[in-house]
Amino acid sequence: MAKTTPPVRRTALIASAVAVLGALTACGAGGGTASATSSGTAERPPGAGGTAGAVASPGGSATPDGAPATAAVPDDTAGSASASGRAGDRCHTAQLRASVGRDDPGAGQRNFPVVLTNVSERTCTLRGYPGAAFVDAAGRQLGPDPVRAPASPATLTLAPGASGWSGLSFSSPRISGAETAVPASLLVTPPDERDSLTVRWTGGEVPVGGNASTVRLGALEVGTGP
């Protein structure tokens, strides 16, 4: 067996000691130091509970530290409201009664206020122009639809019992020489509604064709007439 000289034996012992010390140091480093991710954010040790650096938002979700929390949005549209019983809702046909006021003639014109009255128990609104059509006893329309007179419509808020009116006007057929008919009724449709209200027509003949046969209808105003 070959003999090892003291210097060689001493060098081998020192090298072995250094190797053992390095292994112990490496084991200690892995026991408690967080490793860095590629983004430079420290990972939370496993089993710490929850997401590292997260803040609970009002809706229960988590957001990164420093980011604003966002409330959860409900399934229905945020801010929507039921249409039942709220003041300011649009007036529907079933809540209204239609009537036609007296003729207010002038300068060869015949002018009638078409009135819509809130007969419901809640406040509602009207805006714009009503629809109107003259019909005979069988319900057939007489003449074309009235045209809208230029105006700047406003929103009318009608408390129970309150009214809005629209001016219906046409040239007197006796002066204009237009073709005429005597309607049985006037159908009145509130703005943005499909169902009409029937008013018995007592205003006599109306123009339905020929010269100067245009019937005009104004935007709704507060009240029952001029």
C-alpha positions as a LaTeX table, in Angstrom:
\begin{tabular}{lrrr}
\hline
Residue & $x$ (\AA) & $y$ (\AA) & $z$ (\AA) \\
\hline
Met1 & 0.00 & 0.00 & 0.00 \\
Ala2 & 1.40 & 3.40 & $-0.99$ \\
Lys3 & 2.11 & 5.90 & 1.79 \\
Thr4 & 0.57 & 9.43 & 1.60 \\
Thr5 & 2.80 & 12.25 & 2.58 \\
Pro6 & 1.56 & 14.73 & 5.24 \\
Pro7 & 1.20 & 17.71 & 2.83 \\
Val8 & $-0.94$ & 15.70 & 0.42 \\
Arg9 & $-3.09$ & 14.33 & 3.26 \\
Arg10 & $-3.59$ & 17.85 & 4.67 \\
Thr11 & $-4.66$ & 19.21 & 1.26 \\
Ala12 & $-7.20$ & 16.43 & 0.80 \\
Leu13 & $-8.68$ & 17.03 & 4.24 \\
Ile14 & $-9.06$ & 20.80 & 3.59 \\
Ala15 & $-10.78$ & 20.16 & 0.22 \\
Ser16 & $-13.21$ & 17.73 & 1.82 \\
Ala17 & $-14.08$ & 20.17 & 4.59 \\
Val18 & $-14.77$ & 22.96 & 2.08 \\
Ala19 & $-17.10$ & 20.68 & 0.07 \\
Val20 & $-19.09$ & 19.71 & 3.18 \\
Leu21 & $-19.39$ & 23.34 & 4.31 \\
Gly22 & $-20.67$ & 24.38 & 0.88 \\
Ala23 & $-23.34$ & 21.67 & 0.90 \\
Leu24 & $-24.57$ & 22.74 & 4.35 \\
Thr25 & $-24.76$ & 26.39 & 3.25 \\
Ala26 & $-26.82$ & 25.50 & 0.17 \\
Cys27 & $-29.33$ & 23.50 & 2.23 \\
Gly28 & $-29.79$ & 26.43 & 4.61 \\
Ala29 & $-30.44$ & 28.87 & 1.75 \\
Gly30 & $-33.37$ & 26.86 & 0.36 \\
Gly31 & $-35.20$ & 26.67 & 3.67 \\
Gly32 & $-36.47$ & 30.28 & 4.05 \\
Thr33 & $-35.43$ & 32.66 & 1.27 \\
Ala34 & $-38.20$ & 33.52 & $-1.34$ \\
Ser35 & $-37.14$ & 32.99 & $-4.91$ \\
Ala36 & $-37.75$ & 35.80 & $-7.47$ \\
Thr37 & $-40.00$ & 35.35 & $-10.48$ \\
Ser38 & $-39.16$ & 36.60 & $-13.94$ \\
Ser39 & $-41.15$ & 39.76 & $-13.24$ \\
Gly40 & $-39.15$ & 40.49 & $-10.12$ \\
Thr41 & $-42.05$ & 39.81 & $-7.69$ \\
Ala42 & $-41.37$ & 37.58 & $-4.73$ \\
Glu43 & $-43.48$ & 34.43 & $-4.60$ \\
Arg44 & $-45.37$ & 33.66 & $-1.41$ \\
Pro45 & $-44.22$ & 30.44 & 0.25 \\
Pro46 & $-46.61$ & 27.50 & $-0.25$ \\
Gly47 & $-49.23$ & 27.03 & 2.46 \\
Ala48 & $-49.19$ & 30.71 & 3.55 \\
Gly49 & $-52.92$ & 31.01 & 2.79 \\
Gly50 & $-54.50$ & 33.38 & 0.25 \\
Thr51 & $-52.93$ & 35.18 & $-2.69$ \\
Ala52 & $-49.80$ & 37.13 & $-2.00$ \\
Gly53 & $-50.22$ & 40.92 & $-2.18$ \\
Ala54 & $-54.01$ & 40.84 & $-2.77$ \\
Val55 & $-56.71$ & 43.14 & $-1.36$ \\
Ala56 & $-60.33$ & 42.02 & $-1.20$ \\
Ser57 & $-62.64$ & 44.20 & $-3.29$ \\
Pro58 & $-66.20$ & 45.11 & $-2.19$ \\
Gly59 & $-67.55$ & 42.37 & $-4.45$ \\
Gly60 & $-65.31$ & 39.73 & $-2.94$ \\
Ser61 & $-62.73$ & 39.56 & $-5.74$ \\
Ala62 & $-59.04$ & 40.27 & $-5.25$ \\
Thr63 & $-56.97$ & 43.00 & $-6.84$ \\
Pro64 & $-53.19$ & 43.61 & $-6.75$ \\
Asp65 & $-51.79$ & 45.89 & $-4.06$ \\
Gly66 & $-52.21$ & 49.54 & $-5.03$ \\
Ala67 & $-54.91$ & 48.89 & $-7.70$ \\
Pro68 & $-58.40$ & 50.34 & $-7.08$ \\
Ala69 & $-60.97$ & 47.85 & $-5.80$ \\
Thr70 & $-63.90$ & 47.26 & $-8.12$ \\
Ala71 & $-67.39$ & 46.49 & $-6.87$ \\
Ala72 & $-69.10$ & 43.46 & $-8.37$ \\
Val73 & $-71.70$ & 44.27 & $-11.04$ \\
Pro74 & $-75.10$ & 42.57 & $-10.56$ \\
Asp75 & $-76.62$ & 40.40 & $-13.26$ \\
Asp76 & $-79.09$ & 43.09 & $-14.30$ \\
Thr77 & $-77.95$ & 46.46 & $-15.65$ \\
Ala78 & $-76.45$ & 48.65 & $-12.95$ \\
Gly79 & $-78.62$ & 51.65 & $-12.21$ \\
Ser80 & $-81.77$ & 50.26 & $-13.83$ \\
Ala81 & $-85.06$ & 50.77 & $-12.02$ \\
Ser82 & $-88.53$ & 49.34 & $-12.08$ \\
Ala83 & $-91.12$ & 51.33 & $-13.98$ \\
Ser84 & $-93.82$ & 50.65 & $-11.44$ \\
Gly85 & $-95.21$ & 53.59 & $-9.52$ \\
Arg86 & $-92.42$ & 56.10 & $-10.11$ \\
Ala87 & $-93.12$ & 59.74 & $-10.82$ \\
Gly88 & $-91.78$ & 60.81 & $-14.19$ \\
Asp89 & $-92.50$ & 57.58 & $-16.05$ \\
Arg90 & $-93.93$ & 57.99 & $-19.55$ \\
Cys91 & $-97.71$ & 58.13 & $-19.75$ \\
His92 & $-99.23$ & 55.05 & $-21.38$ \\
Thr93 & $-102.49$ & 54.95 & $-23.30$ \\
Ala94 & $-104.35$ & 53.17 & $-20.49$ \\
Gln95 & $-103.53$ & 56.05 & $-18.13$ \\
Leu96 & $-104.98$ & 58.74 & $-20.36$ \\
Arg97 & $-108.31$ & 60.07 & $-21.60$ \\
Ala98 & $-108.55$ & 61.95 & $-24.90$ \\
Ser99 & $-110.96$ & 64.74 & $-25.75$ \\
Val100 & $-111.36$ & 67.49 & $-28.35$ \\
Gly101 & $-112.08$ & 71.05 & $-27.28$ \\
Arg102 & $-114.11$ & 73.74 & $-29.02$ \\
Asp103 & $-113.12$ & 75.17 & $-32.37$ \\
Asp104 & $-111.22$ & 78.46 & $-32.14$ \\
Pro105 & $-111.51$ & 79.75 & $-35.72$ \\
Gly106 & $-109.39$ & 82.53 & $-37.16$ \\
Ala107 & $-108.05$ & 83.77 & $-40.51$ \\
Gly108 & $-109.79$ & 81.06 & $-42.49$ \\
Gln109 & $-108.48$ & 78.36 & $-40.17$ \\
Arg110 & $-110.24$ & 75.93 & $-37.90$ \\
Asn111 & $-108.35$ & 75.12 & $-34.73$ \\
Phe112 & $-109.19$ & 72.40 & $-32.22$ \\
Pro113 & $-107.28$ & 71.49 & $-29.03$ \\
Val114 & $-106.74$ & 67.74 & $-28.75$ \\
Val115 & $-106.44$ & 67.09 & $-25.01$ \\
Leu116 & $-104.81$ & 64.19 & $-23.15$ \\
Thr117 & $-105.66$ & 63.96 & $-19.44$ \\
Asn118 & $-103.92$ & 61.79 & $-16.87$ \\
Val119 & $-106.68$ & 59.66 & $-15.31$ \\
Ser120 & $-104.31$ & 57.39 & $-13.38$ \\
Glu121 & $-103.27$ & 57.68 & $-9.75$ \\
Arg122 & $-99.63$ & 58.49 & $-10.43$ \\
Thr123 & $-97.63$ & 61.23 & $-12.11$ \\
Cys124 & $-96.38$ & 60.54 & $-15.63$ \\
Thr125 & $-94.82$ & 62.45 & $-18.52$ \\
Leu126 & $-95.64$ & 63.28 & $-22.14$ \\
Arg127 & $-93.25$ & 64.62 & $-24.75$ \\
Gly128 & $-93.60$ & 65.35 & $-28.44$ \\
Tyr129 & $-96.54$ & 64.95 & $-30.77$ \\
Pro130 & $-99.59$ & 62.72 & $-30.49$ \\
Gly131 & $-100.78$ & 60.75 & $-33.48$ \\
Ala132 & $-104.23$ & 61.47 & $-34.98$ \\
Ala133 & $-106.47$ & 60.14 & $-37.73$ \\
Phe134 & $-110.05$ & 60.86 & $-38.80$ \\
Val135 & $-112.13$ & 57.69 & $-39.32$ \\
Asp136 & $-115.64$ & 56.92 & $-40.51$ \\
Ala137 & $-118.22$ & 54.79 & $-38.68$ \\
Ala138 & $-116.61$ & 51.62 & $-40.02$ \\
Gly139 & $-113.20$ & 52.65 & $-38.72$ \\
Arg140 & $-111.73$ & 53.46 & $-42.15$ \\
Gln141 & $-109.34$ & 56.40 & $-42.22$ \\
Leu142 & $-110.44$ & 59.56 & $-44.00$ \\
Gly143 & $-107.68$ & 61.53 & $-45.66$ \\
Pro144 & $-103.95$ & 61.36 & $-44.97$ \\
Asp145 & $-102.30$ & 61.54 & $-41.57$ \\
Pro146 & $-101.90$ & 65.05 & $-40.15$ \\
Val147 & $-98.44$ & 66.59 & $-40.51$ \\
Arg148 & $-96.45$ & 67.95 & $-37.59$ \\
Ala149 & $-96.30$ & 71.69 & $-37.16$ \\
Pro150 & $-92.75$ & 72.94 & $-36.46$ \\
Ala151 & $-92.09$ & 73.22 & $-32.73$ \\
Ser152 & $-89.59$ & 72.54 & $-29.96$ \\
Pro153 & $-91.24$ & 69.83 & $-27.85$ \\
Ala154 & $-90.92$ & 69.96 & $-24.08$ \\
Thr155 & $-91.47$ & 67.25 & $-21.49$ \\
Leu156 & $-94.82$ & 67.62 & $-19.73$ \\
Thr157 & $-95.12$ & 66.23 & $-16.21$ \\
Leu158 & $-98.76$ & 65.40 & $-15.56$ \\
Ala159 & $-99.95$ & 64.84 & $-12.02$ \\
Pro160 & $-103.19$ & 62.86 & $-11.67$ \\
Gly161 & $-105.97$ & 64.90 & $-13.28$ \\
Ala162 & $-103.61$ & 67.21 & $-15.19$ \\
Ser163 & $-103.71$ & 67.64 & $-18.99$ \\
Gly164 & $-101.63$ & 68.43 & $-22.03$ \\
Trp165 & $-102.96$ & 69.59 & $-25.37$ \\
Ser166 & $-101.96$ & 69.66 & $-29.04$ \\
Gly167 & $-103.41$ & 72.04 & $-31.62$ \\
Leu168 & $-105.12$ & 70.39 & $-34.60$ \\
Ser169 & $-105.74$ & 72.87 & $-37.42$ \\
Phe170 & $-106.73$ & 73.02 & $-41.08$ \\
Ser171 & $-108.01$ & 75.51 & $-43.61$ \\
Ser172 & $-111.78$ & 75.85 & $-43.65$ \\
Pro173 & $-113.01$ & 73.68 & $-46.56$ \\
Arg174 & $-115.64$ & 76.32 & $-47.42$ \\
Ile175 & $-112.82$ & 78.72 & $-48.20$ \\
Ser176 & $-110.19$ & 76.34 & $-49.58$ \\
Gly177 & $-112.54$ & 74.28 & $-51.73$ \\
Ala178 & $-110.91$ & 71.03 & $-50.57$ \\
Glu179 & $-112.69$ & 67.69 & $-50.80$ \\
Thr180 & $-114.37$ & 66.95 & $-47.50$ \\
Ala181 & $-115.84$ & 64.22 & $-45.35$ \\
Val182 & $-117.56$ & 64.17 & $-41.99$ \\
Pro183 & $-115.69$ & 61.82 & $-39.65$ \\
Ala184 & $-117.39$ & 59.73 & $-37.03$ \\
Ser185 & $-114.36$ & 59.77 & $-34.72$ \\
Leu186 & $-110.83$ & 61.02 & $-34.22$ \\
Leu187 & $-108.27$ & 58.42 & $-33.17$ \\
Val188 & $-105.63$ & 59.88 & $-30.85$ \\
Thr189 & $-102.40$ & 58.03 & $-30.07$ \\
Pro190 & $-100.22$ & 59.32 & $-27.21$ \\
Pro191 & $-96.51$ & 59.85 & $-27.97$ \\
Asp192 & $-94.48$ & 56.63 & $-28.17$ \\
Glu193 & $-97.59$ & 54.47 & $-27.79$ \\
Arg194 & $-99.25$ & 52.05 & $-30.21$ \\
Asp195 & $-102.77$ & 51.91 & $-28.79$ \\
Ser196 & $-105.17$ & 54.72 & $-29.67$ \\
Leu197 & $-108.00$ & 56.49 & $-27.86$ \\
Thr198 & $-111.27$ & 57.09 & $-29.74$ \\
Val199 & $-112.98$ & 60.48 & $-29.49$ \\
Arg200 & $-116.36$ & 61.18 & $-31.08$ \\
Trp201 & $-115.92$ & 63.93 & $-33.67$ \\
Thr202 & $-118.44$ & 66.77 & $-33.50$ \\
Gly203 & $-116.48$ & 69.37 & $-35.49$ \\
Gly204 & $-118.26$ & 68.79 & $-38.82$ \\
Glu205 & $-116.57$ & 68.37 & $-42.19$ \\
Val206 & $-112.82$ & 68.12 & $-42.55$ \\
Pro207 & $-110.58$ & 68.27 & $-45.63$ \\
Val208 & $-109.56$ & 64.87 & $-46.97$ \\
Gly209 & $-108.18$ & 65.67 & $-50.45$ \\
Gly210 & $-107.53$ & 68.29 & $-53.09$ \\
Asn211 & $-106.20$ & 71.79 & $-52.58$ \\
Ala212 & $-105.29$ & 73.03 & $-49.09$ \\
Ser213 & $-106.31$ & 69.75 & $-47.51$ \\
Thr214 & $-103.37$ & 69.46 & $-45.13$ \\
Val215 & $-104.24$ & 68.93 & $-41.47$ \\
Arg216 & $-101.55$ & 70.00 & $-38.98$ \\
Leu217 & $-100.89$ & 68.83 & $-35.46$ \\
Gly218 & $-98.78$ & 70.71 & $-32.90$ \\
Ala219 & $-96.46$ & 69.54 & $-30.14$ \\
Leu220 & $-98.02$ & 68.93 & $-26.74$ \\
Glu221 & $-98.23$ & 71.81 & $-24.28$ \\
Val222 & $-99.41$ & 72.04 & $-20.70$ \\
Gly223 & $-103.12$ & 72.67 & $-20.16$ \\
Thr224 & $-106.31$ & 72.12 & $-22.13$ \\
Gly225 & $-105.95$ & 74.74 & $-24.84$ \\
Pro226 & $-104.87$ & 78.28 & $-25.69$ \\
\hline
\end{tabular}
